[in-house]
Amino acid sequence: EPIQYNPNQHSLFLYPTTSNSPFDTTSFLQHNLLSQDLAIQQLTTSLSFLTEKQNTGMIFTGFEGTGKYRMGRLITHLLLHNCNPEVVATSYCDNVEDSCPVVAEEALVQENLEKEVLVVLDGNDYYYDEDEEGEDDKTTSTYHDLKQDLVHYLLKRQQQQQSNNIYGSVIILRHIEWMPPSIIAELVAAIYEDKELLYKTCPDDNVDNKDDETVDVACTAQKVTMENTIVIFTTQYGTKSLFEHLRRRTQENDNDDDDIDEMTKAMEQDIRNEIDLNFVKTGVQIGKLVDAIIPFQPLDPTSMKEILRHNVHRLSNQYSGKQWNYLLVSEAALDYLSGTNYVEYWTIRDPDSRDVVMTLSKHGAHDLADDDNDDSSIDDDDHGVDADDNDDISGGLIMKALKTKVMGGLRERPDRIALIDFSMEAGQFMIRWCKSNDDGKETSILDDQERLCDDAYWFDFDV
């Protein structure tokens, strides 16, 4: 029977699942990026208007650790026909929680995907300070280094694609607030005005390299044209407007769909305006030109708890059948690990009543995640991809410390369930071995752990 695709599903996402139903992009993103339903909703809406061979620009705005870079990596796997349909059909399950617990974005990636389509450049590596370097950023070495790398990596991708029948690139520019503004303006012009990105190298260091429209005969030029290119800018520009709208929405507690839609549109417009204020000297209204503004919400304690639970689930799957049958974590342990002992929070109060309006994590998932779970395996010296930092799954200490305790303190018992628990009375963590239920599922353990569990291994937890 032929596969029936959802007519509202974008043509770039036509890969079948195990049940031959349409690939559910929203469910896939929600499973791999927690607590960002608003960002996923805005992104999938924007993607529905994309057509092949079309350039597009998106700004992912939000605080650190909310998943902006991770989202960029996930949609890279999906956008440019680089998912192997056979791999998807056997590895992706429609019910990701029950039918197929080992669902990882790695299963969707052909070997060397990033070498062929993805370019990532980070403002951490191209830091520009207007106060120190002056207002004309085109005269700075930072500007030239960034532009040279961008042109170089794009040309390299295009050459690799020609030999592999791949057409298109994804560019992720991270932390654009730290980059020379002129680069961002030129890239936006290349996306929407069909202008070439040009970098010239001249033998005379005194030759003015600012004017990219002309190339002296003594200079060599590298040119790249944007074709079927998706550019993602990640930034904290716009977070002031984002934060204010979220605070207002929480205080008003309005659940009417029409009102929420209007508030979302107003928030997007305010974010665009805020972004434009930061690029006013370039003369390019970047915020208004880009196709989509994708807001990433700051994470509250409940979100942090769910992300931690998800990371423990990934660790469980990684060693299932070797170290244990399942690895579970109790609510008491999750509450303590995601609490103020290990995570820094902001408390936002109503200015009139002083009631708490929101409690938000300062560093997002950076506080929780494990460097070993970083899905990047790219050599940044060769491919222009930063392999050492991930917005959502690296940089944290909690999972790393927890993994060290669990893996170092347990003997292998692949037929048992390992339960991480916390005792308020003792002020200590423990790991207990629990018997599997008759059906082999990881159910009822937390509700009936006294009957099923024994062999407590106590440990102190230091991050």
KOLBARO-668366 format. One record per residue: x, y, z of N, C-alpha, C in turn. Coordinates in steps of 0.05 Angstrom, whole numbers, padded with zeros to 5 digits, always signed. Layout:
BEGIN
XYZXYZXYZ/...
//
This chain:
BEGIN
+00017-00024+00000+00000+00000+00000+00018+00025+00000/+00012+00044-00018+00030+00068-00019+00027+00084+00006/+00049+00098+00013+00049+00115+00037+00032+00140+00032/+00015+00146+00051-00002+00169+00049+00010+00192+00065/+00017+00213+00052+00030+00235+00066+00010+00257+00074/+00015+00269+00096-00002+00291+00105+00001+00314+00086/-00021+00324+00075-00018+00346+00056-00006+00372+00068/-00008+00374+00094+00004+00398+00107+00033+00394+00114/+00043+00371+00108+00071+00365+00115+00089+00375+00092/+00110+00389+00100+00128+00401+00080+00142+00379+00063/+00146+00385+00038+00158+00366+00019+00186+00357+00027/+00199+00373+00044+00226+00365+00051+00226+00343+00073/+00203+00337+00083+00201+00317+00105+00183+00294+00098/+00190+00280+00076+00173+00259+00066+00182+00231+00073/+00199+00229+00094+00209+00202+00100+00189+00186+00116/+00186+00161+00110+00166+00144+00124+00176+00136+00152/+00158+00129+00169+00165+00118+00195+00159+00088+00195/+00162+00075+00217+00159+00046+00218+00131+00037+00211/+00111+00055+00215+00083+00047+00209+00075+00058+00181/+00094+00068+00166+00088+00080+00140+00071+00105+00142/+00069+00117+00165+00055+00142+00168+00074+00165+00163/+00064+00189+00158+00082+00211+00152+00101+00217+00175/+00125+00225+00168+00145+00233+00188+00134+00257+00204/+00132+00255+00229+00121+00276+00246+00144+00293+00256/+00149+00315+00242+00172+00333+00249+00168+00344+00277/+00144+00353+00283+00139+00365+00310+00145+00345+00332/+00135+00321+00330+00140+00300+00351+00170+00294+00353/+00183+00293+00330+00212+00287+00331+00227+00309+00346/+00221+00334+00340+00235+00357+00353+00228+00358+00382/+00202+00353+00389+00194+00353+00417+00208+00332+00433/+00213+00309+00421+00226+00287+00435+00255+00293+00440/+00268+00307+00421+00296+00312+00423+00303+00340+00434/+00283+00357+00439+00288+00383+00450+00265+00389+00469/+00269+00386+00495+00247+00389+00514+00242+00418+00521/+00216+00422+00529+00208+00448+00541+00211+00472+00523/+00210+00467+00496+00211+00489+00477+00188+00487+00457/+00164+00483+00467+00141+00479+00449+00136+00504+00432/+00139+00528+00444+00134+00552+00428+00154+00554+00405/+00180+00549+00411+00200+00551+00390+00194+00530+00368/+00187+00506+00376+00181+00485+00356+00157+00492+00339/+00136+00503+00352+00112+00511+00337+00119+00533+00317/+00134+00553+00325+00142+00575+00307+00159+00564+00284/+00178+00546+00291+00196+00536+00271+00181+00519+00250/+00165+00501+00259+00151+00483+00240+00132+00499+00222/+00120+00520+00233+00104+00538+00216+00120+00552+00195/+00144+00561+00203+00162+00574+00184+00172+00555+00162/+00178+00531+00170+00188+00511+00151+00167+00503+00131/+00141+00505+00138+00120+00498+00120+00119+00516+00096/+00131+00540+00097+00131+00558+00075+00156+00556+00058/+00174+00539+00066+00199+00536+00051+00195+00521+00025/+00210+00528+00005+00211+00512-00019+00240+00505-00025/+00244+00484-00040+00271+00477-00047+00284+00498-00064/+00310+00500-00062+00327+00520-00076+00321+00549-00067/+00308+00551-00044+00303+00578-00033+00322+00584-00011/+00333+00608-00010+00349+00616+00012+00331+00626+00034/+00338+00621+00059+00322+00631+00081+00340+00637+00105/+00331+00656+00121+00345+00664+00145+00327+00662+00169/+00338+00653+00191+00322+00651+00216+00339+00661+00239/+00327+00674+00258+00340+00682+00283+00329+00666+00306/+00346+00651+00319+00339+00637+00343+00348+00654+00367/+00328+00665+00381+00335+00683+00403+00327+00670+00430/+00344+00674+00450+00338+00663+00476+00363+00663+00494/+00359+00657+00519+00381+00656+00538+00399+00631+00532/+00422+00631+00544+00440+00608+00541+00428+00582+00552/+00435+00560+00540+00426+00534+00550+00397+00527+00545/+00385+00541+00525+00356+00535+00520+00353+00518+00495/+00374+00512+00480+00372+00493+00458+00373+00504+00430/+00383+00529+00427+00383+00542+00401+00401+00527+00382/+00425+00521+00390+00444+00507+00373+00435+00478+00367/+00425+00466+00388+00415+00438+00384+00393+00437+00364/+00375+00456+00365+00353+00457+00345+00365+00460+00317/+00385+00477+00314+00397+00480+00288+00409+00454+00277/+00422+00439+00295+00433+00413+00287+00411+00393+00279/+00389+00393+00294+00367+00375+00288+00355+00380+00261/+00349+00405+00255+00336+00411+00230+00355+00408+00206/+00381+00410+00212+00401+00404+00191+00398+00376+00182/+00393+00358+00200+00390+00330+00194+00366+00325+00176/+00347+00342+00178+00321+00338+00164+00317+00354+00139/+00329+00377+00137+00321+00397+00116+00331+00390+00088/+00355+00381+00086+00367+00380+00059+00370+00352+00048/+00350+00335+00053+00350+00308+00042+00375+00292+00049/+00384+00295+00074+00408+00280+00082+00401+00259+00102/+00375+00253+00105+00367+00230+00121+00363+00206+00103/+00375+00184+00110+00372+00160+00095+00344+00148+00100/+00326+00146+00081+00299+00137+00087+00299+00109+00099/+00317+00091+00091+00318+00064+00102+00325+00065+00132/+00344+00083+00139+00351+00085+00167+00328+00096+00183/+00315+00116+00172+00292+00128+00186+00270+00107+00191/+00265+00092+00170+00243+00073+00171+00248+00051+00192/+00272+00044+00197+00278+00023+00216+00285+00034+00244/+00292+00059+00245+00302+00070+00271+00283+00089+00285/+00265+00102+00269+00247+00121+00281+00221+00107+00287/+00211+00111+00311+00185+00099+00319+00164+00120+00324/+00140+00113+00318+00118+00133+00320+00113+00140+00350/+00114+00120+00367+00111+00125+00395+00139+00124+00408/+00152+00147+00409+00180+00147+00417+00185+00139+00446/+00164+00142+00463+00168+00136+00491+00167+00106+00496/+00149+00091+00482+00144+00063+00488+00156+00044+00468/+00149+00049+00442+00156+00029+00422+00186+00028+00416/+00199+00051+00419+00227+00052+00410+00242+00071+00428/+00249+00062+00453+00262+00081+00471+00289+00091+00461/+00303+00076+00444+00329+00084+00435+00326+00099+00409/+00315+00123+00411+00312+00141+00387+00331+00163+00391/+00351+00164+00374+00372+00185+00376+00374+00198+00349/+00380+00224+00349+00383+00238+00324+00406+00227+00307/+00425+00213+00321+00448+00202+00305+00438+00181+00285/+00415+00168+00291+00405+00148+00273+00396+00159+00247/+00391+00185+00246+00381+00198+00222+00403+00210+00205/+00427+00208+00214+00449+00223+00200+00466+00204+00183/+00468+00211+00158+00487+00196+00141+00515+00203+00151/+00533+00185+00145+00561+00190+00152+00571+00215+00139/+00585+00231+00154+00597+00256+00144+00577+00277+00135/+00553+00276+00147+00533+00296+00140+00543+00324+00143/+00554+00331+00167+00563+00358+00171+00585+00366+00153/+00601+00348+00144+00623+00354+00125+00611+00364+00099/+00587+00356+00093+00575+00362+00067+00557+00386+00067/+00543+00391+00089+00522+00412+00088+00525+00434+00109/+00538+00428+00131+00536+00446+00154+00561+00462+00159/+00557+00488+00163+00579+00507+00171+00571+00520+00197/+00587+00518+00217+00582+00531+00243+00605+00549+00251/+00600+00574+00256+00620+00593+00265+00609+00606+00290/+00626+00609+00310+00618+00618+00337+00630+00645+00343/+00613+00663+00353+00623+00689+00361+00644+00689+00383/+00645+00666+00398+00666+00663+00418+00694+00664+00405/+00695+00655+00380+00721+00654+00365+00726+00679+00349/+00707+00697+00347+00710+00721+00330+00699+00745+00346/+00708+00748+00370+00697+00769+00388+00704+00797+00379/+00684+00813+00376+00688+00841+00367+00677+00860+00389/+00694+00878+00398+00686+00898+00418+00688+00926+00405/+00665+00939+00400+00665+00965+00387+00681+00985+00404/+00679+00984+00430+00693+01003+00447+00723+01001+00444/+00733+00977+00440+00762+00973+00437+00772+00976+00409/+00756+00967+00389+00766+00965+00362+00755+00987+00343/+00737+01003+00354+00726+01025+00337+00700+01017+00323/+00686+01037+00313+00660+01033+00301+00661+01019+00274/+00683+01024+00258+00684+01013+00231+00696+00985+00233/+00678+00965+00236+00688+00938+00241+00701+00926+00217/+00697+00937+00193+00709+00925+00169+00739+00929+00168/+00750+00946+00184+00779+00950+00185+00793+00931+00205/+00778+00915+00219+00789+00899+00240+00797+00871+00229/+00817+00860+00242+00825+00832+00235+00803+00812+00241/+00786+00818+00262+00764+00800+00268+00745+00798+00245/+00738+00820+00233+00720+00820+00209+00732+00803+00187/+00757+00808+00180+00769+00794+00158+00773+00764+00164/+00780+00757+00188+00783+00729+00195+00756+00714+00193/+00735+00726+00203+00709+00714+00202+00699+00711+00173/+00702+00732+00157+00693+00731+00130+00709+00711+00113/+00735+00710+00118+00751+00691+00103+00743+00662+00110/+00738+00657+00136+00730+00630+00144+00703+00623+00132/+00684+00642+00133+00657+00636+00123+00658+00630+00093/+00672+00646+00077+00674+00641+00049+00688+00615+00043/+00710+00610+00058+00726+00585+00054+00709+00560+00059/+00694+00560+00081+00679+00536+00088+00656+00532+00069/+00643+00553+00060+00621+00551+00041+00630+00540+00014/+00653+00550+00005+00664+00540-00020+00672+00510-00018/+00683+00503+00006+00691+00475+00010+00666+00457+00010/+00644+00466+00023+00619+00451+00023+00609+00447-00006/+00609+00468-00021+00598+00466-00048+00615+00447-00065/+00641+00446-00062+00658+00428-00076+00652+00399-00068/+00648+00394-00042+00642+00368-00032+00614+00358-00042/+00596+00377-00043+00568+00370-00051+00567+00362-00080/+00583+00375-00097+00582+00368-00126+00589+00339-00130/+00607+00329-00114+00616+00301-00118+00597+00281-00104/+00579+00291-00088+00561+00273-00073+00531+00278-00079/+00526+00293-00101+00499+00299-00109+00482+00310-00087/+00493+00328-00071+00479+00342-00050+00477+00372-00058/+00455+00384-00053+00451+00411-00061+00440+00428-00038/+00456+00445-00027+00447+00462-00005+00465+00462+00019/+00463+00483+00035+00480+00485+00059+00463+00497+00082/+00471+00490+00106+00461+00503+00130+00484+00517+00143/+00480+00543+00149+00500+00559+00163+00489+00566+00190/+00503+00560+00211+00495+00568+00238+00516+00587+00248/+00508+00612+00252+00526+00632+00264+00516+00636+00293/+00533+00627+00312+00526+00627+00340+00536+00653+00353/+00520+00663+00372+00527+00687+00388+00534+00710+00369/+00515+00718+00352+00521+00739+00333+00525+00766+00347/+00517+00768+00372+00521+00793+00387+00551+00798+00392/+00567+00778+00389+00596+00781+00393+00611+00784+00366/+00597+00783+00344+00610+00784+00318+00609+00813+00307/+00628+00820+00288+00626+00846+00275+00599+00848+00261/+00583+00869+00266+00556+00871+00254+00556+00871+00224/+00577+00882+00211+00577+00883+00182+00576+00856+00169/+00588+00836+00182+00587+00809+00171+00558+00799+00170/+00543+00804+00191+00515+00795+00192+00499+00809+00170/+00504+00835+00167+00490+00851+00147+00496+00840+00119/+00521+00834+00114+00529+00824+00087+00517+00797+00082/+00516+00780+00102+00505+00754+00098+00475+00755+00093/+00461+00773+00107+00432+00777+00102+00428+00787+00073/+00445+00806+00064+00443+00816+00036+00448+00793+00016/+00466+00775+00023+00471+00753+00005+00448+00734+00003/+00433+00731+00025+00410+00713+00026+00387+00725+00009/+00381+00751+00013+00357+00762+00002+00361+00779-00023/+00385+00787-00029+00390+00805-00052+00408+00792-00073/+00412+00766-00070+00429+00751-00089+00456+00763-00093/+00467+00775-00072+00494+00786-00073+00514+00764-00067/+00538+00766-00080+00559+00747-00073+00573+00755-00048/+00581+00735-00033+00600+00739-00011+00628+00737-00024/+00644+00758-00020+00670+00759-00033+00691+00765-00012/+00713+00750-00013+00736+00756+00004+00761+00757-00014/+00776+00779-00012+00799+00781-00028+00825+00782-00012/+00846+00771-00023+00872+00771-00010+00891+00786-00027/+00904+00806-00015+00922+00823-00031+00950+00820-00020/+00970+00821-00037+00998+00817-00028+01008+00841-00011/+00997+00864-00016+01006+00888-00001+00988+00892+00023/+00999+00890+00047+00983+00893+00071+00970+00920+00073/+00980+00940+00059+00968+00966+00060+00944+00970+00041/+00940+00950+00024+00917+00953+00006+00891+00952+00022/+00874+00971+00017+00848+00972+00031+00830+00949+00022/+00823+00932+00041+00807+00908+00034+00778+00912+00042/+00770+00937+00047+00743+00942+00055+00723+00940+00032/+00731+00950+00009+00712+00951-00014+00712+00925-00028/+00691+00909-00023+00689+00883-00035+00677+00883-00064/+00669+00907-00073+00657+00908-00099+00678+00908-00121/+00703+00917-00115+00724+00918-00134+00747+00901-00125/+00761+00889-00143+00784+00872-00136+00808+00882-00153/+00829+00890-00140+00853+00899-00154+00865+00876-00168/+00879+00881-00191+00890+00860-00207+00911+00844-00191/+00923+00857-00171+00943+00843-00155+00931+00824-00134/+00905+00826-00131+00891+00811-00110+00879+00786-00121/+00875+00766-00104+00860+00742-00111+00834+00743-00096/+00813+00733-00109+00787+00735-00097+00774+00708-00095/+00760+00704-00073+00743+00681-00069+00714+00690-00068/+00697+00679-00084+00669+00687-00084+00651+00663-00079/+00629+00668-00066+00609+00647-00061+00581+00659-00064/+00564+00644-00077+00536+00652-00081+00518+00634-00064/+00499+00647-00051+00481+00631-00034+00460+00618-00052/+00458+00591-00050+00438+00576-00065+00427+00554-00047/+00401+00554-00044+00389+00534-00026+00403+00533+00001/+00406+00556+00012+00421+00559+00037+00403+00568+00059/+00405+00555+00082+00390+00562+00106+00409+00573+00126/+00405+00598+00134+00423+00611+00153+00409+00615+00179/+00421+00605+00200+00409+00607+00227+00428+00624+00244/+00417+00646+00254+00432+00663+00272+00422+00657+00301/+00440+00651+00319+00432+00648+00347+00443+00672+00363/+00426+00681+00381+00433+00706+00395+00417+00710+00420/+00428+00727+00438+00412+00736+00460+00400+00763+00455/+00405+00775+00432+00389+00799+00423+00360+00791+00422/+00343+00807+00433+00314+00801+00433+00304+00789+00458/+00322+00781+00476+00313+00768+00501+00299+00787+00520/+00305+00813+00518+00291+00832+00535+00262+00832+00528/+00255+00834+00502+00227+00834+00494+00214+00807+00499/+00229+00785+00494+00219+00758+00500+00212+00755+00529/+00230+00763+00546+00225+00761+00575+00201+00777+00584/+00199+00801+00574+00176+00818+00582+00150+00807+00574/+00148+00796+00550+00123+00783+00541+00117+00758+00557/+00136+00742+00563+00131+00718+00579+00122+00725+00607/+00134+00746+00618+00125+00755+00645+00097+00764+00644/+00090+00780+00624+00063+00791+00621+00043+00768+00617/+00050+00749+00600+00032+00727+00595+00027+00710+00620/+00049+00706+00636+00046+00690+00660+00028+00705+00680/+00031+00731+00683+00015+00746+00701-00015+00747+00693/-00020+00750+00667-00047+00752+00657-00061+00724+00657/-00044+00703+00654-00054+00676+00654-00077+00672+00635/-00074+00683+00611-00095+00682+00590-00090+00657+00572/-00109+00639+00572-00106+00614+00557-00122+00614+00531/-00135+00637+00525-00151+00638+00500-00132+00637+00476/-00138+00618+00458-00120+00614+00435-00116+00639+00418/-00137+00654+00414-00135+00678+00397-00118+00698+00411/-00121+00701+00437-00105+00721+00452-00075+00712+00452/-00070+00686+00455-00043+00676+00454-00030+00681+00427/-00045+00677+00406-00035+00682+00379-00027+00712+00375/-00045+00729+00385-00039+00758+00383-00015+00766+00399/-00013+00754+00423+00010+00760+00440+00036+00750+00427/+00034+00727+00415+00058+00716+00401+00067+00733+00378/+00048+00743+00363+00054+00761+00340+00066+00787+00351/+00055+00798+00372+00066+00823+00384+00094+00818+00395/+00098+00795+00407+00125+00789+00418+00145+00787+00395/+00138+00774+00373+00156+00771+00350+00163+00799+00339/+00143+00816+00337+00149+00843+00326+00168+00859+00344/+00163+00857+00370+00181+00871+00389+00209+00860+00388/+00212+00834+00385+00238+00821+00383+00252+00831+00358/+00238+00832+00335+00250+00842+00310+00260+00870+00314/+00243+00887+00326+00251+00915+00331+00276+00917+00349/+00277+00901+00370+00300+00901+00388+00325+00893+00374/+00323+00872+00357+00346+00863+00341+00356+00885+00323/+00337+00898+00309+00345+00920+00290+00360+00942+00304/+00352+00948+00329+00366+00970+00343+00396+00963+00347/+00403+00938+00349+00430+00930+00353+00446+00930+00327/+00433+00932+00304+00447+00933+00278+00441+00959+00263/+00433+00979+00277+00424+01004+00263+00447+01016+00247/+00472+01013+00257+00495+01026+00243+00502+01012+00217/+00492+00988+00212+00498+00975+00187+00479+00984+00165/+00457+00997+00172+00438+01006+00152+00420+00984+00142/+00422+00960+00153+00406+00937+00145+00387+00929+00167/+00362+00927+00161+00342+00920+00181+00341+00889+00182/+00359+00878+00196+00362+00849+00197+00338+00836+00210/+00328+00847+00231+00305+00835+00245+00281+00834+00227/+00277+00854+00211+00253+00854+00193+00257+00837+00168/+00282+00833+00160+00287+00818+00135+00285+00788+00138/+00294+00778+00161+00296+00749+00164+00268+00737+00163/+00266+00712+00153+00240+00699+00149+00227+00691+00175/+00242+00685+00195+00230+00675+00220+00245+00683+00244/+00230+00690+00265+00241+00695+00292+00232+00672+00309/+00250+00656+00320+00243+00633+00336+00252+00638+00365/+00232+00643+00383+00239+00649+00411+00241+00624+00428/+00263+00623+00442+00268+00600+00461+00264+00609+00489/+00245+00597+00503+00238+00605+00529+00259+00597+00550/+00263+00614+00570+00280+00605+00592+00268+00582+00607/+00284+00566+00620+00275+00541+00632+00268+00545+00662/+00245+00535+00670+00237+00536+00698+00245+00510+00712/+00241+00507+00738+00250+00483+00752+00238+00457+00741/+00212+00459+00733+00199+00435+00722+00213+00426+00696/+00220+00445+00679+00234+00439+00654+00261+00427+00660/+00276+00438+00679+00302+00428+00686+00300+00399+00696/+00279+00393+00711+00275+00366+00721+00269+00347+00698/+00253+00355+00679+00247+00337+00656+00272+00332+00639/+00288+00353+00635+00312+00349+00619+00331+00330+00633/+00333+00333+00659+00350+00314+00675+00340+00286+00673/+00314+00282+00675+00302+00256+00672+00308+00244+00644/+00306+00261+00624+00312+00252+00597+00341+00244+00594/+00359+00259+00606+00388+00252+00604+00394+00225+00618/+00380+00221+00641+00383+00195+00655+00372+00172+00637/+00351+00178+00623+00339+00158+00605+00359+00151+00582/+00372+00171+00572+00393+00167+00551+00416+00150+00562/+00424+00155+00587+00445+00140+00599+00436+00111+00603/+00410+00108+00611+00399+00081+00615+00400+00065+00588/+00392+00078+00567+00392+00064+00541+00420+00057+00532/+00439+00075+00538+00467+00071+00529+00479+00045+00540/+00472+00038+00565+00484+00015+00578+00464-00007+00585/+00440-00005+00573+00420-00026+00577+00429-00053+00567/+00426-00074+00584+00434-00100+00577+00464-00106+00583/+00478-00085+00592+00506-00088+00599+00510-00082+00629/+00505-00057+00636+00509-00049+00664+00483-00055+00680/+00460-00053+00668+00434-00056+00681+00414-00063+00659/+00390-00069+00668+00367-00072+00650+00356-00045+00643/+00349-00030+00665+00341-00002+00662+00356+00014+00684/+00359+00040+00679+00368+00058+00700+00345+00079+00704/+00335+00080+00729+00313+00099+00735+00323+00119+00756/+00308+00140+00759+00314+00161+00779+00288+00169+00792/+00289+00170+00819+00264+00176+00834+00258+00206+00833/+00233+00212+00839+00224+00240+00840+00240+00256+00861/+00246+00243+00883+00261+00256+00905+00289+00264+00895/+00301+00246+00880+00328+00252+00870+00327+00274+00849/+00307+00273+00831+00304+00293+00811+00299+00321+00823/+00282+00321+00843+00276+00347+00856+00302+00359+00869/+00318+00342+00881+00342+00352+00894+00363+00360+00874/+00367+00345+00853+00388+00351+00833+00381+00376+00817/+00355+00381+00813+00347+00404+00797+00340+00428+00815/+00346+00425+00841+00340+00447+00860+00362+00467+00862/+00359+00485+00881+00378+00507+00883+00406+00499+00894/+00409+00474+00903+00436+00466+00911+00454+00463+00888/+00443+00457+00864+00460+00452+00841+00454+00470+00817/+00431+00484+00817+00423+00500+00794+00418+00529+00804/+00428+00548+00790+00423+00576+00796+00398+00585+00783/+00380+00598+00799+00355+00608+00789+00352+00638+00793/+00336+00650+00775+00326+00677+00780+00298+00674+00791/+00291+00691+00810+00263+00693+00820+00252+00720+00811/+00231+00720+00796+00219+00744+00785+00193+00749+00801/+00190+00772+00813+00167+00778+00830+00150+00800+00817/+00125+00800+00824+00107+00822+00816+00116+00847+00831/+00120+00869+00816+00130+00893+00830+00110+00905+00850/+00084+00898+00847+00064+00909+00865+00060+00891+00890/+00055+00866+00884+00048+00847+00906+00072+00833+00917/+00095+00833+00902+00119+00818+00910+00115+00788+00908/+00093+00779+00897+00089+00750+00893+00108+00740+00871/+00116+00715+00874+00134+00704+00854+00118+00699+00828/+00128+00710+00806+00115+00706+00780+00128+00683+00765/+00155+00683+00765+00169+00662+00751+00195+00655+00765/+00203+00630+00764+00230+00622+00773+00244+00609+00749/+00266+00620+00741+00279+00612+00716+00309+00606+00720/+00318+00586+00706+00346+00578+00708+00364+00598+00694/+00386+00605+00707+00405+00625+00695+00420+00613+00671/+00428+00588+00673+00445+00576+00653+00432+00554+00637/+00406+00550+00642+00392+00530+00626+00403+00502+00629/+00402+00487+00608+00411+00459+00608+00441+00456+00610/+00456+00478+00608+00485+00477+00612+00491+00465+00640/+00474+00471+00660+00479+00461+00687+00475+00431+00690/+00460+00419+00671+00452+00391+00675+00467+00371+00659/+00475+00378+00635+00481+00358+00615+00509+00347+00618/+00514+00326+00601+00539+00311+00603+00554+00315+00577/+00580+00323+00579+00596+00327+00555+00597+00302+00538/+00596+00278+00551+00598+00254+00536+00574+00249+00518/+00552+00264+00522+00528+00262+00506+00528+00281+00483/+00550+00297+00479+00551+00315+00457+00551+00299+00431/+00531+00305+00413+00528+00290+00389+00547+00299+00367/+00565+00317+00373+00582+00327+00352+00608+00311+00351/+00616+00304+00327+00641+00289+00324+00657+00302+00302/+00656+00328+00300+00668+00342+00278+00694+00355+00286/+00713+00353+00269+00739+00367+00273+00736+00396+00264/+00735+00414+00284+00729+00442+00276+00752+00455+00260/+00776+00444+00262+00798+00456+00246+00794+00450+00217/+00780+00428+00211+00777+00420+00183+00750+00428+00171/+00730+00430+00188+00703+00432+00177+00687+00457+00186/+00699+00474+00202+00685+00498+00209+00662+00493+00229/+00664+00471+00244+00643+00464+00263+00655+00463+00290/+00643+00477+00309+00653+00476+00337+00644+00451+00350/+00662+00433+00356+00655+00407+00367+00654+00407+00397/+00661+00428+00410+00665+00427+00439+00642+00440+00455/+00623+00452+00441+00602+00466+00456+00575+00460+00443/+00556+00455+00460+00529+00450+00450+00510+00464+00468/+00491+00479+00457+00473+00496+00473+00457+00479+00493/+00453+00454+00486+00434+00439+00502+00446+00414+00516/+00468+00404+00506+00477+00378+00516+00506+00377+00524/+00519+00400+00528+00546+00399+00538+00551+00422+00557/+00573+00420+00571+00581+00442+00589+00571+00438+00617/+00552+00419+00622+00541+00415+00649+00558+00396+00665/+00553+00397+00692+00569+00381+00710+00552+00360+00724/+00526+00364+00726+00509+00347+00742+00508+00318+00731/+00503+00316+00705+00502+00289+00693+00529+00276+00693/+00550+00292+00688+00577+00281+00688+00583+00269+00716/+00578+00284+00737+00583+00274+00764+00566+00250+00771/+00540+00251+00762+00522+00229+00768+00531+00204+00753/+00539+00207+00729+00548+00184+00713+00573+00171+00726/+00591+00188+00736+00615+00178+00749+00608+00161+00773/+00589+00171+00789+00581+00157+00814+00568+00131+00807/+00549+00132+00787+00534+00108+00780+00552+00087+00768/+00568+00095+00749+00584+00075+00735+00607+00065+00752/+00617+00082+00771+00639+00074+00788+00630+00057+00812/+00605+00060+00820+00596+00047+00844+00580+00021+00841/+00573+00015+00816+00556-00008+00812+00571-00031+00798/+00566-00055+00807+00575-00078+00791+00554-00083+00769/+00562-00097+00749+00544-00102+00727+00522-00122+00735/+00497-00115+00731+00474-00133+00736+00454-00128+00714/+00458-00138+00690+00442-00132+00667+00413-00142+00669/+00407-00158+00690+00379-00168+00693+00364-00151+00713/+00376-00131+00725+00363-00115+00746+00359-00086+00737/+00341-00073+00751+00337-00044+00747+00352-00029+00769/+00368-00010+00761+00382+00007+00780+00366+00032+00784/+00361+00039+00810+00345+00062+00817+00362+00082+00832/+00364+00106+00822+00378+00128+00836+00357+00141+00854/+00362+00142+00880+00343+00153+00899+00357+00173+00918/+00341+00188+00933+00352+00207+00952+00337+00206+00978/+00351+00206+01000+00339+00205+01026+00342+00232+01040/+00320+00245+01045+00321+00271+01058+00331+00268+01087/+00324+00246+01100+00332+00242+01128+00362+00239+01130/+00374+00223+01112+00403+00218+01113+00418+00240+01098/+00404+00255+01081+00418+00275+01065+00437+00264+01045/+00432+00239+01036+00450+00225+01018+00434+00213+00995/+00449+00208+00973+00438+00193+00951+00444+00163+00955/+00428+00147+00941+00433+00118+00942+00426+00107+00915/+00438+00084+00908+00430+00069+00885+00421+00042+00894/+00397+00034+00885+00386+00008+00895+00381-00010+00871/+00386-00035+00875+00380-00055+00854+00351-00065+00858/+00336-00065+00836+00308-00072+00837+00302-00095+00817/+00284-00112+00825+00276-00134+00807+00257-00123+00786/+00261-00134+00761+00243-00127+00739+00216-00139+00744/+00195-00126+00735+00168-00138+00735+00167-00161+00716/+00145-00176+00718+00143-00200+00701+00143-00193+00672/+00132-00169+00665+00130-00162+00637+00156-00149+00627/+00176-00146+00646+00201-00135+00638+00201-00105+00634/+00178-00092+00639+00176-00063+00635+00186-00048+00659/+00193-00022+00655+00203-00006+00677+00180+00008+00691/+00158-00007+00697+00135+00005+00710+00133-00004+00739/+00120+00012+00755+00113+00007+00783+00137+00006+00801/+00161+00009+00791+00185+00008+00808+00185+00030+00828/+00179+00055+00818+00180+00077+00836+00157+00077+00857/+00134+00065+00849+00112+00064+00868+00115+00042+00888/+00130+00022+00882+00131-00002+00899+00160-00010+00904/+00177+00010+00908+00206+00004+00909+00214-00012+00934/+00199-00008+00956+00208-00022+00980+00206-00053+00976/+00185-00062+00962+00182-00090+00958+00201-00101+00937/+00208-00085+00918+00223-00095+00895+00253-00090+00897/+00261-00071+00914+00289-00062+00913+00304-00070+00938/+00330-00074+00935+00348-00080+00958+00376-00070+00951/+00395-00077+00967+00423-00072+00961+00429-00042+00957/+00423-00025+00976+00427+00003+00973+00457+00010+00974/+00466+00025+00955+00494+00035+00955+00492+00065+00959/+00501+00075+00982+00499+00103+00989+00523+00119+00979/+00518+00144+00971+00540+00161+00963+00534+00190+00966/+00554+00206+00971+00552+00235+00971+00555+00245+00943/+00542+00267+00937+00542+00278+00910+00554+00306+00910/+00577+00308+00898+00591+00334+00896+00595+00341+00867/+00587+00365+00860+00591+00375+00832+00614+00395+00832/
//
